[in-house]
Amino acid sequence: ALLDSKRRLLCSEPSPPPPQAMGNCGSKKAEKTVVEPEEPKPSAVPEEPVEEEPVATEKPSPEAEAEPAPTEEEAEAPEAELSTVAELPTEEGKNIFAKVGDFVKNAFSAREEEAPKEEKVEVSRLTKIPVKEGAVPDMVAATEKDEFKALVKTFVGFVGVKMYAVGDGHVVTHSCWEDEAAAEGGKAALGGVLKTFMAELVAGPPEEALVGPEMWAVDGPAASEPPVAVRLTTIGFKGEEAREAALVLLRSKEGAFKELGGLVGVSSYQTGPTEAFVVASYTSREALEAAAPVAKEVLGDAMEHFSGVPAQETGTVEYIWPAKEPSWIEKVSAYLSPTKKAPPPPAEEEEAGEAEAEPEAEAAEAAEEEGAEAAEEEADKPPPPPSLFEKVAAALSPRKEKPPAAEAPAAEEAPAAEAPA
């Protein structure tokens, strides 16, 4: 019992225990002091003062002092986390970028998906027409009429036409159309022209036309010059494969064609699966005849692909519509050509000068009749400045010859003689 009483006494008034003993004074009391601190009880042993380290405080800047205190809503709002990464676009910005991207994508996809426009392939019609003797010049004259030109403008899809005079009493019209559909109307167009303007010139109905697109062509060294003479060749092939083999051979000979002097060009038209029509144009009849050996050689090399001997005709180009406009080089050459009109001889110039001097003499006589006084007064007055219209008229009008110098003093002597009287 005595030991228990001493133990209670020691526990009721404890001396400040060492740091290790504080944990042995009951774990419950230690936990209570951490969560809910209580005021220390007075102890008989004075506690040593604990020196506190000074805490450095920063003096607020004037800008910080000037800033208003945050409201309760701003204080309760969570602070945004600072990040060194660039801010991502908002939802609205994402929508704008998406719209721009879709627009560009749709624009390019529309171009890719757009169906390519179908290119029109020009189609030619070659028609042989029997004509009366000496009728070709009259046929050409008929094409110069205004009624003929007005009718041609009504042809749908019409590109142009050439007329060749070949053989004895025949012409070949070579018309060109925008496409096959337009070429189908060429038969009615030709019939209307023949019936309206050339009914008395033709000797019979036209032959069946050869119709087809151009399948091969080559320009000659004289491609810029107008054609004068032509060689027309009708070819039949053994088959479509033979036709293609013949085209390969023709393409291999293009270098030889380009060296032919006076050759304007060669064009071949596929008028059927195994048929073709060739037109070779030259600047003169002499150039056509000089190129005959080369044409014969080319046809001989391709003879194995033909179903028979090609039929040939030569002729002249009588009519072209629309007419080819001369180039600026041709215009300059024509202007500088020595064949242009020479200036009139000196005798003609003198006669022209005399004719111009007659009106001037009449004007001088009329001035003398008005009186010397009026002439003197007018002479004393300074001439008025010319107007803009007079300056332009003087610049554009031909210069007139000045009146003879002897006539000027004569007009001035008249008032001087009247002065003494």
VENTAVEN-V365885 format. One record per backbone hydrogen bond with DSSP energy under -0.5 kcal/mol. CO is the residue of the C=O (numbers start at 1). NH is the residue of the N-H. E is the energy in kcal/mol with one decimal. If there is no record, write none. Layout:
CO,NH,E + CO,NH,E
//
This chain:
1,5,-2.0 + 2,6,-2.2 + 3,7,-1.8 + 4,8,-2.0 + 5,9,-2.1 + 6,10,-2.3 + 7,11,-1.9 + 8,12,-2.2 + 9,13,-1.8 + 18,21,-0.8 + 18,22,-1.1 + 19,23,-0.5 + 21,24,-1.3 + 22,25,-0.9 + 24,26,-1.1 + 26,30,-1.3 + 27,31,-2.1 + 28,32,-1.9 + 29,33,-1.9 + 30,34,-1.1 + 31,35,-2.1 + 32,36,-2.4 + 44,46,-0.6 + 49,51,-0.6 + 54,56,-0.5 + 61,65,-2.4 + 62,66,-1.9 + 63,67,-1.1 + 71,75,-2.4 + 72,76,-2.4 + 73,77,-1.5 + 90,94,-2.5 + 91,95,-1.9 + 92,96,-1.9 + 93,97,-2.5 + 94,98,-2.4 + 95,99,-2.3 + 96,100,-2.4 + 97,101,-2.5 + 98,102,-2.6 + 99,103,-2.3 + 100,104,-2.4 + 101,105,-2.5 + 102,106,-2.8 + 103,107,-2.2 + 104,108,-2.3 + 105,109,-2.5 + 106,110,-2.3 + 107,111,-1.4 + 108,112,-2.2 + 109,113,-2.9 + 110,114,-1.4 + 117,119,-0.6 + 120,122,-0.6 + 122,214,-0.7 + 123,177,-2.6 + 124,212,-1.9 + 125,127,-0.6 + 125,175,-2.1 + 126,210,-2.5 + 127,173,-2.5 + 128,207,-2.8 + 129,171,-2.2 + 130,203,-2.4 + 130,204,-0.8 + 132,135,-1.8 + 135,139,-2.2 + 136,140,-2.2 + 137,141,-2.2 + 138,142,-1.8 + 139,143,-1.0 + 140,143,-0.5 + 141,144,-1.3 + 142,145,-1.2 + 145,149,-1.9 + 146,150,-2.3 + 147,151,-1.9 + 148,152,-2.2 + 149,153,-1.5 + 151,154,-1.2 + 152,155,-1.6 + 155,158,-1.2 + 157,178,-2.5 + 160,176,-2.9 + 161,321,-2.8 + 162,174,-3.3 + 163,318,-2.8 + 163,319,-1.3 + 164,166,-0.7 + 164,172,-2.6 + 165,316,-1.7 + 166,170,-0.8 + 167,169,-0.7 + 169,131,-2.1 + 170,166,-1.4 + 171,129,-3.2 + 172,164,-2.7 + 172,174,-0.5 + 173,127,-2.1 + 173,175,-0.6 + 174,162,-1.5 + 175,125,-2.6 + 176,159,-2.7 + 176,160,-1.3 + 177,123,-2.0 + 179,183,-2.1 + 180,184,-1.4 + 181,185,-0.6 + 182,185,-0.9 + 183,186,-1.5 + 184,187,-0.6 + 185,189,-1.8 + 186,190,-2.6 + 187,191,-2.1 + 188,192,-2.1 + 189,193,-1.9 + 190,194,-2.6 + 191,195,-2.2 + 192,196,-2.0 + 193,197,-2.6 + 193,198,-0.8 + 194,198,-0.9 + 198,201,-1.2 + 198,202,-1.4 + 201,132,-2.8 + 209,211,-0.6 + 210,126,-2.4 + 212,124,-2.5 + 213,270,-2.3 + 216,268,-3.0 + 218,266,-2.6 + 220,223,-1.3 + 222,225,-1.6 + 228,317,-2.8 + 229,282,-2.9 + 230,315,-2.2 + 231,280,-2.2 + 232,313,-2.2 + 233,278,-3.1 + 234,311,-1.8 + 235,276,-2.2 + 236,307,-2.9 + 236,308,-0.6 + 239,243,-2.0 + 240,244,-2.2 + 241,245,-2.2 + 242,246,-2.2 + 243,247,-1.9 + 244,248,-1.9 + 245,249,-1.8 + 246,250,-2.3 + 247,251,-2.5 + 248,252,-1.5 + 249,253,-0.7 + 250,253,-1.0 + 251,254,-1.2 + 253,256,-0.6 + 253,257,-1.6 + 254,258,-2.2 + 255,259,-0.5 + 256,259,-0.7 + 257,260,-1.6 + 259,261,-0.6 + 260,221,-0.6 + 260,263,-1.6 + 262,264,-0.6 + 262,283,-2.1 + 263,222,-2.3 + 264,220,-1.8 + 265,281,-2.7 + 266,218,-2.3 + 267,279,-3.0 + 268,215,-2.5 + 268,216,-1.3 + 269,271,-1.1 + 269,277,-2.2 + 272,275,-1.1 + 274,237,-2.9 + 275,271,-0.6 + 275,272,-1.1 + 276,235,-2.6 + 277,269,-2.6 + 278,233,-2.5 + 279,267,-2.3 + 279,281,-0.5 + 280,231,-2.3 + 281,264,-2.5 + 281,265,-1.3 + 282,228,-3.3 + 282,229,-1.8 + 284,288,-1.6 + 285,289,-2.2 + 286,290,-2.2 + 287,291,-1.4 + 289,292,-1.0 + 291,295,-2.1 + 292,296,-2.5 + 293,297,-2.0 + 294,298,-2.3 + 295,299,-2.2 + 296,300,-2.0 + 297,301,-2.0 + 298,302,-1.4 + 300,303,-0.8 + 302,305,-1.9 + 303,306,-1.4 + 305,238,-2.0 + 311,234,-2.7 + 313,232,-3.3 + 314,167,-1.0 + 315,230,-2.2 + 316,165,-2.5 + 316,318,-0.7 + 319,163,-2.3 + 321,161,-2.9 + 327,331,-2.2 + 328,332,-2.4 + 329,333,-2.7 + 330,334,-2.3 + 331,335,-2.0 + 332,336,-2.4 + 333,337,-0.6 + 337,340,-1.5 + 345,348,-0.6 + 345,349,-1.4 + 346,350,-2.2 + 347,351,-2.0 + 348,352,-2.1 + 349,353,-2.0 + 350,354,-2.3 + 351,355,-2.0 + 352,356,-1.6 + 353,357,-1.6 + 354,358,-1.3 + 355,359,-0.6 + 356,360,-0.8 + 357,361,-2.0 + 358,362,-1.9 + 359,363,-1.9 + 360,364,-1.8 + 361,365,-2.0 + 362,366,-1.9 + 363,367,-1.6 + 364,368,-1.8 + 365,369,-1.7 + 366,370,-1.1 + 368,371,-1.0 + 371,375,-1.4 + 372,376,-2.5 + 373,377,-2.8 + 374,378,-2.2 + 375,379,-1.8 + 376,380,-2.1 + 377,381,-1.7 + 387,391,-2.3 + 388,392,-2.3 + 389,393,-2.6 + 390,394,-2.5 + 391,395,-2.1 + 392,396,-2.0 + 393,397,-1.8 + 404,407,-1.1 + 404,408,-0.6 + 405,409,-0.8 + 406,410,-0.9 + 407,411,-1.2 + 408,412,-0.9 + 409,413,-1.7 + 410,414,-0.7 + 412,416,-0.8 + 413,417,-1.5 + 414,418,-1.0 + 415,419,-0.9
//
